[in-house]
């Protein structure tokens, strides 16, 4: 075995052991209640296009948070992104979440949050989950669906099922 193969194997072991120790000894908590502030940055995946997703949630009660969200479509399979107007590719929303991880007795590092969102293009619902590895860093996944479209002629990317995946932070 070459020196490079041995070093690569050793590095993999070190990374794995570090990750296990890091997550085992961390004292992270997914949702702390009133005054808790979360930020999330991730990718959005939907039929015909992908983009970025950014949210901020502010805890206003033991299990309730309000927040803001924006999504921007970066690439489409329907043609060049330059063919679409900016107003058709962006959406801003207000969010309401019921953070129920502690209500259903999940690990304190995990939070599940169903919610409603009201945006420029539609009124919708979302279901998400956050898992924190440390007190400040974690991952999230979320799925959203429109419940009511404001204009049936609105660009279709803003009015369909969308899946989000990314990193979350305690702010």
Buried (B, 14 or more C-beta within 10 A) or exposed (E): EEEEEEEEEEEEEEEEEEEEEEBEEBEBBBBBBEEBBBBBBBEBBBEEBBBBBBBBBBBBEEBBBBBBBBBEBEEBEBEEEEEBEEEBBBBEBEBBBBBBBBEEEBEBBBBBBEBBBEBEBBBBBBBBBBBBBBEEEBBBBBBBEBEEBBEEEBBBBBBBEBBBBBEBBBE
